[in-house]
C-alpha cells in the first residue's frame, strides 16, 4: 500500500494521478499548508499536511497546546470551554460558581496532561467532515502510520456518523478506536424519503413556496466583494449569535473555497443585495452544508433561513443519497423529515502513556454523562429525539 505524508517542504514532490478529485483536494489544501491555516481561520493554530493513501489525498491536522482554538481542532474547547459558555446564566449564582469551579479544575487537569496533543485525520476545517470509502486495510495502515510518525499524539477522526457510515465505524472499532459523542446531527436520507409523514412534506412544500413566491434568487459567489459579505453574514450568525468557539472564517477562507471545486458557495440575493449564503461540501454520494448565514436584522417573517434550507434540499435531491444537515436548529430539521443521529469523534490512545489514557477515558465518561443532560435541556444544539 502506497502511503506518504506531505508538508510545505516536500509538497512539490506530490505526484497526482489522472483523478480529478486529487487535483481538487490539492488546490484547496496547498494554500493552507504553505501559508498556514491561521491566514484563513484566525482562531485555529495548527499544522496542516496531506497524507496520500493509494488514490486518496487526506488532510492531516496536527494540534498541540492550542487551548483557545476553535472546537474543530481543540478537544478542550469542544468539551469544556464551549459547554461552560453555554451553561452561563442557567443556574443561580451559588450553583454557577460551583459549576465554574468544577469546570476550571477539570480544565487544569486536562491541560496538564496534554489533552490537545492530537493528530486529526481527514479534518477539512469544517463542521462536518465527509469520508471516502476507505477499506479496513487502509484504516489500519493510516492508524499505524500516524502512530509511528507521531508516537506521543492521540489519533482522532471527527464526524464519524454511524447512521450512514457504519462500515467506517466498524473498521475503526476493529482498529481499537473508542468513540466519544461529539454532537447531534440531522440526516435526510433518500431511502426513507418515500415514507415521510404528510406533515413533513407539507412543511417542505411551504418552504419551497416561500422561495418561489419571493423576489429572492440564488447565485454563485464570483468575486472578492462577494466573499467579504459572506464573511460578515457568517460572523453575524456563527460567532456573534452562537459561539466564539466556532471557526473564525475570514474572507480569505471564503475566497479559497469559492475557487475550489470541492465546495459550492451560493448567495441569496434581492435587488442585487446579498441577504443569505450557503456553503456546500460533497463527497461521493453525501452532501453537507458547513456554513449558512443570513441578514440577522431581517426578522423570521422574511423566511430567509427557510429559503436557504429549501435550496439545499433541492440540491441534495438532485445529486446525492445522503444530506447531513449538520447540528443545530434540530426541531426545525426534524419537522421536515430529518432523522437525528449522534456523531462521534473516534480516538485511538492505546499507544499513549497511562496518564494520557486516563485523560481520554475520563473524557469518554464525561461525554456519556453529560449528553443526556444536554439533550434534556437542549444545550449545545442537542434536542430530545421525540417530536
N, C-alpha and C positions, 0 to 999 in steps of 0.2 A: 504494500500500500504506500502510495506517494504522499508524504506529509512533510511540510516545511513552514517555518514562521518567517514573515517578512515585516520589517520595520522601515523607518525613514532612511536607514543606512543602505539596506540592500533591496529596497522595493523596485529599483530599476532593473533588477535581475529577474523579476517575476515574469514568467513567460505564459501568456494566455493561449488557450486553445481556441477553436472556432466557435465556442459557445458565447453567444451574445450576452448572456447573463453575467459571465465573468467580467466582461468589459464594463457593464453597468455597475457592478459591485466596486470595481477598481476606481471608476470615475467618481463615485461617491466617497469612498474611503481614503483615497490617496491625498486629497487636500487636508483631511482631518489628521492623517498620520504625519504629514510633512509640516503642517502649520500648528498642530496641537488642537485638541478639541476645545480648549478654553477660548480660542479665537471665534468659535461658533456658539458655544454654550458657556456663559460666564460663570455658572456655579458648578462646573464639572472640571476637575483637575486630575486627569488620568492619562495613561499612555495607551495609544491605540496601535494594534498590529493586525496583520492579516494571516490567518492560518489557511494554507492550501492543503486540502484533503481530497485526493483524487481530483474530481472535476469541480469540487466546491471551494469557494472562497468565503471564509467565515471570519467576521470581525472578532478580535480578541481585545478585551479591555483589562488593563492591569491597574488595580486600585490599591492604595495604602495610605493610611493616616488622613484621608480626605473626609474628615468627620462632619464638615459643614456642607458637603456637596449635596447635589440632588439625590433624591431617593432612588434614582435609576442606577446609581453606582455606589451607594452608601447604605449598607445594612443598618448602621446606627441611625441614619436619618429616617429610613423607612420604618423601622420597628420601634424606635424610641422617640426621636425628636418630632416626627410627624404626628404620631399618636398623642404625644404630650401636648402639642399645639392644638390638636382637635379637641382635647378634653378641657381646654382652658375655658373657665366660666360655667362649666356644667355642674359643679359642686359648690357647697357652701365654703366659705373661706377656710375654716379649720380642716375640712376634708381635703380641699385643694392643696393646702400646704403639705399634708401628709402624702398625697399622691405625687406632688412635685419632688418631695424628699426621696421617695422610693425610686422614682424615675432617675433622679440625679445620682443616687447610689449605684443603680444598675448601669447607668451610662458610664460612670467612672470605672466600674469593674470591666465592662466590655472594651473600653478604650485601652485599659492597661493590659488586655490580652489580645490586642490587635484584631478586633472583630472585622475591620475593613480591609484586612490584608487578603484580597480576593482577586482571582483571575476569572473574569466573566467570559463565557463562550457564547458567541452569537448575540452580542449586545450591540444593537444598532443605534443606541441613544434615543430610543422612542419608547412609548408606554408599553406597546405590545410587540414582542419580537416573534416573528413567524419563522418556522424551521423548515429546511428542506428535508427530503426523505432520506435520512441517514440510516445506514444499515447497523445492525448490532456490532459488527466488526469495526465500523468507522467510529461509533460511540466509544468503544473500548480503546481504540488507537488514540483518539483525541484525548481521552482522560489520562491514559498512560503518558502521552507526550507532554501534556501540561504539567503533570506531577513531576516529571523528570526535569523540565525546564524551570519550574517554579516550586521547588520542594517544600517551601515554607508558606505557601499560599493555599487558601481554600479554593477549590474549583466549583464554580457556580454557573447555572443556566437559569436565567429568568424566563418568565412567561410560559411555563410548562402547563399545558391545558389538557387534562386527561379526557375531556369531552370529545375532542376531535383529533387528539394526537396520542391515543392510548399506546400505540406501538413504541413511540419515543419514550413515553413514561415507563413502560415495561423494560425497555432497553437500559434506561438509566438505573432503574431499580436493580436489575441484574448486575450492574457495574458498581454496586454498593453506594448508590446515591440515596440520600434522605430527602424528604420533601417538607418544606415549610410553606404554609399557606401565605400567599403574597397579597392577594386581593380577590374580590368577587367581580367576575366579568359576565357579560351577557352575549349569548351566541344566537345568531339567526342561521338556521340550517335548512337547506332545501329539502332534506329528507323528511322533515316534519311540517313543511310549509303547507302541504295539502290538507293536513289535519288540524289546521289552526282554527280556533274558535271564531265565530262570526263577529264578535265584538272587536277582536284584534284586527280583522280585515277591515272593519268599519273605521277604526282609528287610522289605519294606513291610508285608506281612501280619503279621509278628511284631511290628512297631511298633504296628500297629492293635490287635492282640490284647492287648498290654501295657496300652494305654489302656482298652480295652473291659472288661477283667477287673479294673481297678483301682477304687479308691474316689475317684478324682480326676475333676473336671469343669471345663469351661471356662465362664467368664462374662465379660461385658463389664465394663470398668472404668467406674465410675459416679460416684466422688466423690474428694475431696482425699486421704483416707486411703489409698485405692487407689493414687493417684499417688505418694504418699510411699513406699509399699512397692515400687512399680515402680522408683523411683529407686534404692533400696537394692539390689535384685536386679540391676539393670543395672550398677551400680557394682562389685558383687562380681565380676562376670564380665569386663566390658569394660575396666575401669580397673585393679582390683587384680590380676586374673589375667593380663590381656593387656598393655595398654599405656596409659600416661598420655597418649599422643597420640591416643587415641580421644576423641570429644567428651564433655565432662563435662556430660551432660544433667542438669538439675535437676528437681525435682518440678514446677516451673512449666512446664517444657517438656512434661512428660507431661500436665499439666492442659490445655495448649494443644492437643496432638494428640488427647487424649481427647474434646475438644469439637468437633474438626474432622471433617467428613465425608470428607476426603481420606484419613484414617487410620482404622485399626481396632485398638484396644488391647484385648487379651484377657488374662484371668488364669486360671491353672491353680490350682484350689483343692481342698483336702481338709479336711473338718471346719471349713469357713469360714476356713481359713488359706491365704493366698496363697503358693504354692510355686514358681510359674513365671509368666513373662509373655512375650507376643509382640506385636510391633507390626507391622502390615501397611501397605503403601502401594501403591496401584494406579494405573495409567494405561492407559486403553483396554483392550487385551487382555493386559496384562502385570501381574504382581504381584511384590512383593519383601517381605522381612521385614528392615527396617533394624535391629531390635533384638530379641533374645530374652534371656532370663535365667532363672535358677532358683536355688534354695537350694543354695549351694556345699557346705554342711555335710552335705547328703544325698548319699550315695555313688552311683556309677553304677548299682548294682543296683536303685535306685528307678526308673530309666528315665525321669526327668523330661524330659531333652532329647529322647529318642525319642518321648515323648508329644507334646511341642510340635511336633516336625517332622511327625509323623503328622497332627496337627490342621491344620497349614499345607498339607500335601499335599492333604488333603481339600478345603480351601477353594479351592486352586488348580484342582483338577479340576472343581469345580462351576461356576466363573465365568470362568476365564482360559485362554488358549492357552500362555502362557509364564510360568514361575515362575523368577525369578532368585533362586537360593538364597544369593546373595552369596558372600563369601570365607570361608575358614576351615573346619576340620573336613572337608577335601576328600575324604579316603578314605572317611569315613562317607557323604558325599553320593554319591560315585561308586558305592559299593556298593549304592545304591538307584536307580541308573539315571541320575543326573545327568551331564551332559556338561561337561567342563572347557572354559572359554573365557577367553582373555585379555581384560581390559578396559583401555581406553586413556583417557588424557587427551589431547584434541585441542587443540593450541595454534597460534595464529597470531601470528607475530612478524615478518612481512615489513616492517611499518611502523616497527620499532624501530631504534635505533642499532646500529652494528656490534658494540660491546661487548656489548649485550644479546642480540643474535643469537648471538654466540659462547657466551654463558651457556646458552641453551636448546638449542643444538646439542650442547654438552657434556653437558647433562642427558640428551638423547636417547641419546648414545653410552654414558653411564654406565649407563642403564637397560638398553640392549641387551646390554651386557657382563655386568651383574650378574644379570639374570633367570635365565639357565641355571644359575648357581651357586646362586641361591635355591631353584630347583626341585630341584636335586640334593640339597641338604642340608635341604630342607623348612623354609626360613626365611621369616618374614613371611606365613605362610599358603599359600605355594606348595607344590605337590606334583608328583611325576612323573605324567605323563598315563597311563602304563601301569599297569594294575591287573589 
